[in-house]
Amino acid sequence: MVDNKWEAAGFVTEPVPEGTDMKAEIRRMCSEKNAVIMAHYYTQGEIQDIADFVGDSLALAQQAAKTDADIIVMCGVHFMGETNKILCPDKKVLVPDLNATCSLAESCPPKEFGAFVKAHPGHTVISYVNTTAAIKALTDVVVTSGNALKIVNSLPKDEKIIFGPDRNLGNYINSITGRKMVLWDGACHVHEKFSLERILALKAEHPQAKILVHPECKGPVVKVADKVGSTAALLKFSQEDEATEFIVATESGILHKMQQACPQKTFLPAPPDDSTCACNECNYMKLITMEKLYNCLRYEWPEIKVSKQVAEKAVKCINRMLDLSAQ
């Protein structure tokens, strides 16, 4: 976990004054400071509701690249703030809690990944967007779960590829394309924990429900899916499909938007392997709270920094992704 920079820097925030209408104050500060709030689907519902833009990793990157705001407040995890800063070096990028890291990004240390790349010369390096800026600096093209298959298919069939850090997404793409990409052994702690047995038991209770699965899940869970896709793709499918019940195997924050879009439908969070839990949450995403968002805007801190040397390398693979996604 990233050290708590609020305390390390000796920065002390005042408590939110009693009786403060935080929602109104947050919107007022956004207007005064020309700030835009971006939120990922996995954040708390009230954070999504107050954001100017809510999306998955690809949409957030695309939005950051074209915003005219002076300040971007990224309500999500640390690597998302880094991606925004890389794309918008002249803007101030804030993340309400620097402890909001990502288990998948943390599973791929730059030194070890660099050695892995060197051990496989002649390979094109494709990295999932869920990586640090340092990993992106070692990457030829970055991908999201929404465009990974398209981008891999855009490369010659005989091209040697390293794919990291998510082994489950990599295995899924290999199974679909017939490729033999060399995979880094990383995974997301949320998507790794979904229980096939408990999902099938839930399906038995709701036989008409369709199973929606994120490709970061393990192979056996992916195989029982009616739809495999990114958070944005699963949201779209749930709106367009005629089914009225869905079992959703991704971080449960997405259910907020699903239910808002289709209040007449039923959305069931897929259960993890822990029988004491009804759903699977990212504890890092849930670190982003209204109080932290309020203070973040109030003090314009903590701010994301990316060294110029790393940013100049990392922006190339991100821009390549955005170009390929637009084709």
Wavefront OBJ file of the C-alpha trace (Angstrom):
o trace
v 0.000 0.000 0.000
v 1.162 3.536 -0.739
v 2.254 5.411 2.378
v -0.278 7.906 3.688
v 1.138 11.094 2.189
v -1.287 13.291 4.107
v 0.475 12.340 7.348
v 3.968 11.918 5.901
v 3.969 15.483 4.605
v 2.757 16.844 7.931
v -0.410 18.084 6.260
v -3.370 18.345 8.618
v -6.870 19.001 7.326
v -9.505 20.646 9.435
v -12.676 18.659 10.102
v -15.556 19.404 7.792
v -17.528 22.108 9.631
v -20.707 20.805 11.218
v -23.754 21.457 9.109
v -21.772 21.812 5.873
v -23.679 20.822 2.751
v -20.731 18.954 1.266
v -22.408 18.299 -2.065
v -23.193 21.983 -2.572
v -19.717 23.033 -1.416
v -18.013 20.519 -3.687
v -19.947 21.790 -6.690
v -19.233 25.410 -5.692
v -15.502 24.736 -5.442
v -15.511 22.955 -8.791
v -17.072 26.007 -10.383
v -14.699 28.463 -8.701
v -11.553 26.462 -9.375
v -12.533 25.185 -12.848
v -12.201 21.644 -11.537
v -13.723 18.485 -12.943
v -14.505 15.379 -10.897
v -13.981 12.023 -12.578
v -15.065 8.810 -10.903
v -14.677 5.129 -11.664
v -17.649 2.775 -11.593
v -16.183 1.017 -8.559
v -16.348 4.031 -6.221
v -19.160 4.600 -3.751
v -22.532 5.532 -5.209
v -22.558 9.040 -3.736
v -19.157 9.720 -5.305
v -20.453 8.596 -8.705
v -23.546 10.770 -8.288
v -21.588 13.976 -7.652
v -18.973 13.376 -10.361
v -18.947 15.251 -13.654
v -18.009 12.072 -15.463
v -18.233 8.391 -14.499
v -16.635 5.653 -16.541
v -14.252 2.749 -16.886
v -10.496 3.115 -17.331
v -10.665 3.719 -21.090
v -13.411 6.329 -20.889
v -11.664 8.115 -18.023
v -8.430 8.301 -20.019
v -10.284 9.587 -23.077
v -12.095 12.202 -20.999
v -8.890 13.369 -19.334
v -7.210 13.799 -22.693
v -9.830 16.291 -23.873
v -10.909 18.173 -20.734
v -10.397 21.933 -20.528
v -10.509 21.973 -16.719
v -7.575 23.381 -14.748
v -7.910 20.734 -12.037
v -8.807 17.061 -12.430
v -9.974 15.261 -9.297
v -9.664 11.547 -9.983
v -11.972 9.598 -7.696
v -10.440 6.220 -8.228
v -7.130 4.520 -7.544
v -3.621 5.927 -7.789
v -2.686 4.644 -11.260
v -5.740 6.406 -12.717
v -4.486 9.705 -11.346
v -1.071 8.974 -12.842
v -2.634 8.262 -16.245
v -4.485 11.573 -16.112
v -1.306 13.431 -15.176
v 0.656 11.786 -17.990
v -2.018 12.848 -20.488
v -2.426 16.314 -18.960
v 1.026 17.357 -17.677
v 0.033 21.032 -17.399
v -3.028 20.376 -15.272
v -3.212 19.807 -11.536
v -4.352 16.222 -10.898
v -5.634 15.297 -7.461
v -6.624 11.980 -5.875
v -8.585 12.262 -2.595
v -6.579 9.472 -0.904
v -3.140 8.359 -2.080
v -3.622 5.115 -0.153
v -6.141 4.142 -2.850
v -3.721 1.923 -4.702
v -4.468 -1.159 -6.840
v -3.591 -4.754 -5.995
v -3.110 -5.552 -9.683
v -0.737 -2.629 -10.212
v 1.118 -3.540 -7.029
v 1.552 -7.123 -8.300
v 3.888 -5.833 -11.020
v 7.005 -4.143 -9.537
v 8.933 -2.128 -12.178
v 12.350 -3.688 -11.464
v 11.060 -7.246 -11.764
v 8.919 -6.483 -14.804
v 11.869 -4.784 -16.501
v 13.938 -7.930 -15.985
v 11.041 -10.019 -17.350
v 10.961 -7.897 -20.511
v 14.725 -8.204 -20.963
v 14.440 -11.983 -20.612
v 12.084 -12.031 -23.628
v 13.824 -9.966 -26.319
v 11.983 -9.224 -29.547
v 8.567 -9.125 -27.862
v 6.030 -6.311 -28.105
v 5.071 -5.307 -24.564
v 1.349 -4.858 -23.948
v 0.406 -3.681 -20.472
v -3.012 -3.402 -18.925
v -3.906 0.144 -17.906
v -4.003 -1.058 -14.284
v -0.276 -0.400 -13.903
v 1.975 2.284 -12.497
v 3.515 4.997 -14.639
v 6.871 3.209 -14.308
v 5.408 0.066 -15.929
v 3.802 2.106 -18.696
v 7.254 3.569 -19.414
v 8.385 0.004 -20.231
v 5.367 -0.651 -22.458
v 4.759 -0.429 -26.212
v 0.979 -0.164 -26.030
v -1.373 -0.024 -23.093
v -4.845 -1.646 -23.132
v -8.012 -1.748 -21.074
v -10.426 -4.618 -20.657
v -12.650 -2.847 -23.166
v -10.131 -2.659 -25.997
v -7.524 -5.351 -25.218
v -8.933 -7.908 -27.661
v -9.212 -5.335 -30.462
v -5.668 -4.086 -29.958
v -4.141 -7.571 -29.755
v -6.007 -8.543 -32.928
v -4.617 -5.469 -34.674
v -1.093 -6.902 -34.393
v 0.292 -9.501 -36.822
v -0.630 -13.069 -35.921
v 3.018 -14.079 -35.609
v 4.042 -11.129 -33.442
v 5.655 -12.119 -30.150
v 3.858 -10.450 -27.258
v 4.402 -9.987 -23.541
v 1.134 -9.264 -21.747
v 1.003 -7.995 -18.210
v 0.184 -7.805 -15.457
v -3.193 -9.585 -15.364
v -2.800 -13.291 -16.111
v -6.559 -13.874 -16.184
v -7.189 -11.234 -18.835
v -4.147 -12.495 -20.740
v -5.370 -16.088 -20.613
v -8.802 -14.990 -21.785
v -7.340 -13.174 -24.795
v -5.100 -16.159 -25.603
v -8.129 -18.458 -25.509
v -10.125 -16.217 -27.841
v -7.359 -15.435 -30.331
v -5.326 -18.645 -30.255
v -2.209 -16.606 -29.496
v 0.485 -17.620 -27.069
v 1.283 -14.336 -25.380
v 3.842 -14.564 -22.586
v 1.985 -13.589 -19.413
v 3.146 -11.793 -16.303
v 1.799 -13.526 -13.185
v -0.362 -10.798 -11.656
v -4.017 -10.541 -10.663
v -6.684 -8.336 -9.082
v -7.592 -9.341 -5.535
v -11.272 -8.565 -6.187
v -11.754 -10.570 -9.375
v -9.602 -13.471 -8.162
v -11.972 -14.169 -5.279
v -15.224 -14.872 -7.063
v -16.448 -18.358 -6.237
v -17.671 -20.515 -9.127
v -19.559 -22.784 -6.719
v -21.366 -19.898 -5.053
v -22.162 -18.261 -8.381
v -23.700 -21.513 -9.655
v -25.664 -21.847 -6.409
v -26.971 -18.293 -6.872
v -27.834 -19.140 -10.480
v -29.827 -22.157 -9.255
v -31.849 -19.788 -7.060
v -32.345 -17.389 -9.989
v -32.441 -19.639 -13.083
v -33.526 -16.813 -15.410
v -30.644 -14.562 -14.400
v -27.843 -13.944 -16.874
v -24.263 -14.029 -15.620
v -22.080 -11.016 -16.440
v -18.335 -11.521 -15.949
v -15.305 -9.241 -16.123
v -12.353 -10.862 -17.952
v -10.093 -10.290 -14.929
v -11.931 -13.232 -13.334
v -10.515 -16.748 -13.355
v -11.150 -19.003 -16.338
v -13.822 -21.243 -14.747
v -15.917 -18.185 -13.842
v -15.501 -16.713 -17.332
v -16.695 -19.984 -18.890
v -20.131 -19.795 -17.227
v -20.739 -16.207 -18.368
v -23.528 -15.121 -20.661
v -21.514 -11.972 -21.310
v -17.810 -11.272 -20.766
v -16.693 -7.662 -20.927
v -15.377 -4.502 -19.345
v -17.465 -2.643 -16.783
v -18.780 -0.356 -19.528
v -19.622 -3.339 -21.743
v -21.433 -5.142 -18.921
v -23.391 -1.981 -18.106
v -24.429 -1.609 -21.756
v -25.424 -5.284 -22.021
v -27.572 -5.075 -18.879
v -29.460 -2.123 -20.375
v -30.000 -3.660 -23.812
v -30.662 -7.320 -22.987
v -34.223 -8.469 -22.399
v -33.327 -10.343 -19.192
v -34.648 -8.841 -15.969
v -32.172 -10.483 -13.590
v -28.389 -10.435 -13.699
v -25.596 -11.944 -11.603
v -22.666 -9.546 -11.852
v -19.110 -10.842 -11.374
v -17.093 -7.665 -11.043
v -16.587 -5.099 -8.294
v -20.009 -4.365 -6.829
v -19.785 -0.596 -7.333
v -21.005 -1.036 -10.901
v -24.388 -2.183 -9.595
v -25.116 1.441 -8.635
v -25.135 2.578 -12.268
v -26.853 -0.594 -13.439
v -29.706 -0.075 -11.006
v -29.999 3.624 -11.869
v -30.193 2.827 -15.576
v -32.649 -0.072 -15.148
v -34.609 0.338 -11.894
v -37.071 -2.324 -13.006
v -34.358 -4.989 -13.236
v -32.646 -6.985 -10.489
v -28.859 -7.020 -10.138
v -27.209 -9.575 -7.872
v -23.545 -9.234 -6.880
v -21.626 -12.417 -7.554
v -20.384 -13.839 -4.263
v -16.709 -14.258 -3.359
v -15.162 -17.398 -1.915
v -15.616 -15.988 1.603
v -18.973 -17.385 2.717
v -19.397 -14.526 5.215
v -19.534 -11.946 2.406
v -22.431 -11.318 0.045
v -20.414 -9.374 -2.523
v -16.872 -8.489 -3.525
v -15.605 -4.925 -3.034
v -12.332 -3.152 -3.740
v -11.286 -1.763 -0.385
v -9.002 0.708 -2.179
v -11.778 2.236 -4.292
v -13.947 2.540 -1.213
v -11.282 4.730 0.470
v -12.605 7.609 -1.622
v -15.249 9.341 0.522
v -17.223 12.573 0.330
v -15.219 14.037 3.213
v -11.931 13.312 1.440
v -13.265 14.699 -1.830
v -14.364 17.877 -0.033
v -10.965 18.372 1.601
v -9.143 17.459 -1.605
v -10.864 20.302 -3.441
v -10.591 22.645 -0.490
v -6.819 22.263 -0.148
v -6.051 21.138 -3.720
v -4.120 18.232 -2.254
v -2.842 15.512 -2.426
v -1.490 16.075 -5.901
v -0.257 13.404 -8.310
v 3.288 13.866 -9.574
v 4.972 11.932 -12.382
v 8.568 12.624 -13.327
v 9.094 14.169 -16.766
v 11.375 11.305 -17.818
v 8.805 8.627 -16.950
v 5.878 10.627 -18.339
v 7.551 11.168 -21.722
v 7.973 7.411 -22.124
v 4.612 6.420 -20.672
v 2.535 8.832 -22.762
v 3.591 7.078 -25.979
v 1.906 3.777 -25.106
v -1.220 5.550 -23.826
v -1.549 7.652 -26.968
v -1.061 4.529 -29.064
v -3.946 2.908 -27.198
v -6.166 5.946 -27.758
v -5.265 5.992 -31.459
v -5.946 2.269 -31.926
v -9.206 2.518 -29.963
v -10.416 5.278 -32.273
v -9.797 3.215 -35.438
l 1 2 3 4 5 6 7 8 9 10 11 12 13 14 15 16 17 18 19 20 21 22 23 24 25 26 27 28 29 30 31 32 33 34 35 36 37 38 39 40 41 42 43 44 45 46 47 48 49 50 51 52 53 54 55 56 57 58 59 60 61 62 63 64 65 66 67 68 69 70 71 72 73 74 75 76 77 78 79 80 81 82 83 84 85 86 87 88 89 90 91 92 93 94 95 96 97 98 99 100 101 102 103 104 105 106 107 108 109 110 111 112 113 114 115 116 117 118 119 120 121 122 123 124 125 126 127 128 129 130 131 132 133 134 135 136 137 138 139 140 141 142 143 144 145 146 147 148 149 150 151 152 153 154 155 156 157 158 159 160 161 162 163 164 165 166 167 168 169 170 171 172 173 174 175 176 177 178 179 180 181 182 183 184 185 186 187 188 189 190 191 192 193 194 195 196 197 198 199 200 201 202 203 204 205 206 207 208 209 210 211 212 213 214 215 216 217 218 219 220 221 222 223 224 225 226 227 228 229 230 231 232 233 234 235 236 237 238 239 240 241 242 243 244 245 246 247 248 249 250 251 252 253 254 255 256 257 258 259 260 261 262 263 264 265 266 267 268 269 270 271 272 273 274 275 276 277 278 279 280 281 282 283 284 285 286 287 288 289 290 291 292 293 294 295 296 297 298 299 300 301 302 303 304 305 306 307 308 309 310 311 312 313 314 315 316 317 318 319 320 321 322 323 324 325 326 327
